Amino acid sequence: MDAKTSQTQGRTADEHSHLVRPAEMEWQKTRFPGCEAKTLLFDKKTGLMTALMRFEPGAVLPDHEHVKIEQTYVLEGKLVDREGPASGLEAGQGEFVWREPGSRHSAWCPEGGLMLAEDAAGLEWLRRKSAMERRWGIESHVLGANELRSLAPALSEHMAGADLVPAEGYGDPLRGTMAVLQQAQRAGARLLRGAEVQSIERNAAAWHVQTTKGLVIAGRVVNAAGPWAAQLGRMVGLELPVTGTVQQVIVTEPAPPMMKHLIALANRHLSLKQQASGGFLVGGGWFGGFDPASGRTHNLRRNIEGNLWVCARVLPVLRSLSFVRTWTGINPAIDRAPILGEAPGLPGFFNAVSANGYTLGPIIGRITADAVRGESVNAHYRLERFG
Ligand SMILES: Cc1cc2nc3c(=O)[nH]c(=O)nc-3n(C[C@H](O)[C@H](O)[C@H](O)COP(=O)(O)OP(=O)(O)OC[C@H]3O[C@@H](n4cnc5c(N)ncnc54)[C@H](O)[C@@H]3O)c2cc1C
């Protein structure tokens, strides 16, 4: 019930009560990737705000300060203070945390990745994997069957356990790639879209790159053509041991939210995640087909069936879902490591090629930028390792 004060005197209930319907509001992006908000109340004068926040798994709200008191009630999932004085403080579903004025912290959603084991041998392998991760400073926990069931109840009860790595996660490549592109443009990158490189020649101190949209002259060139990197290498007389493999991915119809982790399996090919839309994305390195005459890729029915068979062992609900589409793409195939750094005997010509270009993209970008500026690249990643 509203109490009448002198300011509200004479106003109707409609005027001083403000009904907000969050279900009808759109999630608004914040400036932090993966963090979205629905603002329920915002008072410009005092900065008072009440908002629903939604974090994608692994999303981080970087170090920030609250001038006034902050109150958080966790509706679903888990929120952890990663840095600052409250580091490690964890609030779970139905819990409430409040912070005094002036508190600093960075908060994140630690759903992470689960690699599952189907039997004792698989779990033993995961224990060794987890020990290695911890040796390299990566947080990793081996979970038994019961712990796994309470953490992710949608998974099959036949799983023997899992390795949980909270820092693992997944991103939306469409949104992620566009975000990186926009940042690059903001930092001064210029694009020449739809320009096919036809030849690359050394001309005195510069590289002349002939494209279908004209000549580009540059002191340094980075070959980042993925599965086609060998073709570009040949333009400068370089033999790159890079080929391509066709991989396929399956998407199911939307289902109610039930899986927040990125799921993999210790002894079989599987990668599984539930998207914000509710659909499951199923993959894990199952091959598609390739037609050398046309250069086109296509799905292979037997591999769709195999992939779904593995997936249903892990997530039984999949048996009752229809899959709505599949697609293929070509992935660079090298040995197990990327090829980075300046090519031997070709000053100013760099390679940046990786079979895990999505996961490793940021670090490969960093190493390549440093290499272009003259820093050395670890011998494990250089072309010279092939002898
Ligand atoms: C189905 C599938 C699932 C995957 N899942 C994962 C995953 O979960 N995690 C992960 O880390 N990785 C994953 N990958 C691998 C990842 O997508 C690749 O490693 C990554 O895309 C490589 O990035 P890139 O920029 O080096 O090459 P690409 O993305 O292949 O880009 C190369 C670009 O070079 C262009 N190009 C080629 N020749 C020329 C030319 N002559 N002139 C001009 N341009 C040219 C091409 O058009 C293309 O745009 C997956 C791949 C596939 C196919």
PDBQT file of the ligand as one rigid body, heavy atoms in Angstrom, charges set to zero:
ROOT
HETATM    1  C1  LIG A 401      32.242 -26.859 -38.068  1.00  0.00    +0.000 C 
HETATM    2  C2  LIG A 401      33.445 -26.275 -37.403  1.00  0.00    +0.000 A 
HETATM    3  C3  LIG A 401      33.473 -26.184 -36.022  1.00  0.00    +0.000 A 
HETATM    4  C4  LIG A 401      34.594 -25.611 -35.379  1.00  0.00    +0.000 A 
HETATM    5  N1  LIG A 401      34.604 -25.499 -34.023  1.00  0.00    +0.000 NA
HETATM    6  C5  LIG A 401      35.654 -24.923 -33.414  1.00  0.00    +0.000 A 
HETATM    7  C6  LIG A 401      35.663 -24.741 -32.003  1.00  0.00    +0.000 A 
HETATM    8  O1  LIG A 401      34.727 -25.136 -31.316  1.00  0.00    +0.000 OA
HETATM    9  N2  LIG A 401      36.737 -24.131 -31.432  1.00  0.00    +0.000 N 
HETATM   10  C7  LIG A 401      37.794 -23.708 -32.196  1.00  0.00    +0.000 A 
HETATM   11  O2  LIG A 401      38.742 -23.143 -31.644  1.00  0.00    +0.000 OA
HETATM   12  N3  LIG A 401      37.815 -23.863 -33.512  1.00  0.00    +0.000 NA
HETATM   13  C8  LIG A 401      36.771 -24.455 -34.148  1.00  0.00    +0.000 A 
HETATM   14  N4  LIG A 401      36.791 -24.611 -35.496  1.00  0.00    +0.000 N 
HETATM   15  C9  LIG A 401      37.988 -24.177 -36.216  1.00  0.00    +0.000 C 
HETATM   16  C10 LIG A 401      38.010 -22.694 -36.459  1.00  0.00    +0.000 C 
HETATM   17  O3  LIG A 401      36.782 -22.297 -37.045  1.00  0.00    +0.000 OA
HETATM   18  C11 LIG A 401      39.175 -22.348 -37.376  1.00  0.00    +0.000 C 
HETATM   19  O4  LIG A 401      40.376 -22.755 -36.764  1.00  0.00    +0.000 OA
HETATM   20  C12 LIG A 401      39.219 -20.856 -37.595  1.00  0.00    +0.000 C 
HETATM   21  O5  LIG A 401      38.069 -20.407 -38.272  1.00  0.00    +0.000 OA
HETATM   22  C13 LIG A 401      40.438 -20.473 -38.426  1.00  0.00    +0.000 C 
HETATM   23  O6  LIG A 401      40.391 -19.087 -38.535  1.00  0.00    +0.000 OA
HETATM   24  P1  LIG A 401      41.232 -18.346 -39.637  1.00  0.00    +0.000 P 
HETATM   25  O7  LIG A 401      40.833 -16.914 -39.590  1.00  0.00    +0.000 OA
HETATM   26  O8  LIG A 401      42.677 -18.719 -39.464  1.00  0.00    +0.000 OA
HETATM   27  O9  LIG A 401      40.770 -19.029 -41.003  1.00  0.00    +0.000 OA
HETATM   28  P2  LIG A 401      39.351 -19.015 -41.709  1.00  0.00    +0.000 P 
HETATM   29  O10 LIG A 401      38.273 -18.686 -40.719  1.00  0.00    +0.000 OA
HETATM   30  O11 LIG A 401      39.243 -20.271 -42.477  1.00  0.00    +0.000 OA
HETATM   31  O12 LIG A 401      39.475 -17.769 -42.657  1.00  0.00    +0.000 OA
HETATM   32  C14 LIG A 401      40.341 -17.808 -43.776  1.00  0.00    +0.000 C 
HETATM   33  C15 LIG A 401      39.857 -16.730 -44.725  1.00  0.00    +0.000 C 
HETATM   34  O13 LIG A 401      40.789 -16.613 -45.787  1.00  0.00    +0.000 OA
HETATM   35  C16 LIG A 401      40.046 -16.357 -46.966  1.00  0.00    +0.000 C 
HETATM   36  N5  LIG A 401      40.871 -16.678 -48.160  1.00  0.00    +0.000 N 
HETATM   37  C17 LIG A 401      41.327 -17.877 -48.584  1.00  0.00    +0.000 A 
HETATM   38  N6  LIG A 401      42.025 -17.740 -49.709  1.00  0.00    +0.000 NA
HETATM   39  C18 LIG A 401      42.029 -16.424 -50.018  1.00  0.00    +0.000 A 
HETATM   40  C19 LIG A 401      42.571 -15.634 -51.077  1.00  0.00    +0.000 A 
HETATM   41  N7  LIG A 401      43.273 -16.182 -52.076  1.00  0.00    +0.000 N 
HETATM   42  N8  LIG A 401      42.344 -14.316 -51.072  1.00  0.00    +0.000 NA
HETATM   43  C20 LIG A 401      41.645 -13.721 -50.085  1.00  0.00    +0.000 A 
HETATM   44  N9  LIG A 401      41.100 -14.408 -49.041  1.00  0.00    +0.000 NA
HETATM   45  C21 LIG A 401      41.288 -15.741 -49.034  1.00  0.00    +0.000 A 
HETATM   46  C22 LIG A 401      38.827 -17.259 -46.835  1.00  0.00    +0.000 C 
HETATM   47  O14 LIG A 401      37.787 -16.814 -47.670  1.00  0.00    +0.000 OA
HETATM   48  C23 LIG A 401      38.511 -17.089 -45.359  1.00  0.00    +0.000 C 
HETATM   49  O15 LIG A 401      37.636 -16.005 -45.155  1.00  0.00    +0.000 OA
HETATM   50  C24 LIG A 401      35.700 -25.175 -36.150  1.00  0.00    +0.000 A 
HETATM   51  C25 LIG A 401      35.650 -25.271 -37.550  1.00  0.00    +0.000 A 
HETATM   52  C26 LIG A 401      34.531 -25.820 -38.174  1.00  0.00    +0.000 A 
HETATM   53  C27 LIG A 401      34.517 -25.890 -39.680  1.00  0.00    +0.000 C 
ENDROOT
TORSDOF 0
